[in-house]
Amino acid sequence: MAQKGVQLDKETFSCSICLDLLKDPVTIPCGHSYCVNCIKTHWNEEDQRKIYSCPQCRQTFTPRPVLVKNTMLADLVEQLKKTGLQAAPADHYYAGPEDVACDVCTGRKLKALKSCLTCPASYCENHLQPHYDAAPLKKHKLVDPSEKLQENICSRHDEVMKMFCLVDQKSICYLCSVEEHKGHDTVSAAVERTERQRELEVSRQNIQQRIQVREKDVKLLQQEVKTINCSADKAVEDSEKIFTELIHLIQKRRSDVRQQIRSQQETEVSRVKELQEKLEQEITELKRKDAELKQFSHTEDHNQLLHNYPSLSQLSASTDSSSINIRPLRYFEDVTAAVSELRDQLQDVLREKWTNISLTVTEVDVLLPQPEPKTRAEFLKYSREITLDPNTANTYVLLCEGNRKAKMNQPRSYSRHPDRFTYWRQVLSRESLTGRCYWEVEWRGEGVRVAVAYKSIRRAGDSDECRFGRNNKSWALHCDSNNYEFWFNNISTPVSGPGSSRVGVHLDHRAGILSFYSVSETMTLLHRVQTTFTQPLYAGLHLCSPYVGDTAEFCKLK
């Protein structure tokens, strides 16, 4: 109750404007008191209206009252200061709904400055002082204000839980340790806290290490962004330069052709005109001679004609016209044909090379490569539907099942095509393979080679340059009923693994990884290649046995 009286005195002698103890107090006509400077400032703001009010009761005064110091009130305030009392706290020192309130304060509670885990209770600055002054209270554990102090009290025994049960992994009080937790391994809460703190430190160290790694990765990626931008800008600049050079080259060739045509045109026209002039001169001479002979033939005197006949001039030699070969509108058609052929060849080259350029651009990938799949379900995410190209099939290879299946057969009368394998019983896919893809081949018979190859592999003849795995343009896994062999560049590598009539192939073109798997109930890696692929690949099949009926088929996986 005494504390409540002190609190009342504090509020009584405080200025309601500044919320501090009154300084040079004055009392206005309505009876309320304020610091002289506070009320002056308040009324200065009301000077324009010439009506002055009390901040508390809102009573108005006209004219502005003369302020006189309240001597008695000033003496009381000085006495309060000497007794050590402080002004009433401002509103922001009182506890709100979101704050932890002091458990000791009565009436309007102040905010707690600390909570004691030993008591357990929360204290404002005034009521916390004994914990700093009294020796027994100095040993109490003070923490930041908490509303969860009740969780430290045993709900059964109403005691502070200072122990921890290792069996049940929960905090308990001393009475719990001798009753329902009797016989359990227990330690003090402080000891368990130390252990958990150690684990937290280890976790924090791991997190901080991961943060450092990730921050390093972020810096690398930021640098990678700069590298990508610089590389892309340079590629655009270089491409523009190269295409400009190509355009200039074509324009120069166009100018050369035009100049050559005009030069040849001038030469030919000059030659023709020269011949034309000779012919025209000859015609003039012939006409003159014809007129002379006509006149001579009309001479009536026979002796005169006979006498003068020997003196008639002979005709000049006729101009040779056998070289004149008129070819209407065909003089420069061969030039047009040659330029057209050049255009067609350029279009073919651009079309083929553009595919490579486009694939190269779209396959740019700066992120770390993803790990190779482990399960068949993961492989199937990259499955590709593959069909065979009839134009590449050897005449002994029959395509069926929508061109997914190759079957050994009697020779067939396929049309002649430059892409066809003329000797080896091989066939390539219609689709080019880049990026990441997976496919499976089911085979039956004496043996098959499951392969990938560049489009540039030779087709005509029986040399190793045409055979899958016997050159540097193809990679092949030979499968038969007894074993496996991997072939590349005419080098054979023995491969061990469970026999299976189904082979899975995984290609990561950008990473340069080609893997072959034996597929049954599980997938077993047979052989993996790590290289650099410089062109798009095509899936290939080679029916090794001449026996009619042997087959190899690209499986439907979706």
Secondary structure, DSSP 8 states (H G I E B T S, - for coil): -HHHHHHHHHHHTB-TTT-SB-SSEEE-TTS-EEEHHHHHHHHHTTTTTT-EE-TTT--EESS-----B-HHHHHHHHHHHHTT------GGGB--TTS-B-SS--SS-BB-SEEETTTTEEE-HHHHHHHHHSHHHHTS-EES--S-GGGGB-TTT--B--EEETTTTEEE-HHHHHTTTTTS-EEEHHHHHHHHHHHHHHHHHHHHHHHHHHHHHHHHHHHHHHHHHHHHHHHHHHHHHHHHHHHHHHHHHHHHHHHHHHHHHHHHHHHHHHHHHHHHHHHHHHHHHHHHHHHHHT---HHHHHHHGGGS---------TT----TT-SSHHHHHHHHHHHHHHHHHHHHHHHHHHHHHHT---S-------SHHHHHTTB----B-GGG--TTEEEETTTTEEEE-S-------TTS-SSSSEEEEEEEE-SEEEEEEEEESSEEEEEEEETTS--SSSSGGGSTTSSTTEEEEEEESS-EEEEETTEEEEE-----SEEEEEEETTTTEEEEEEESSSEEEEEEEE----S-EEEEEEE----TT-EEEE----
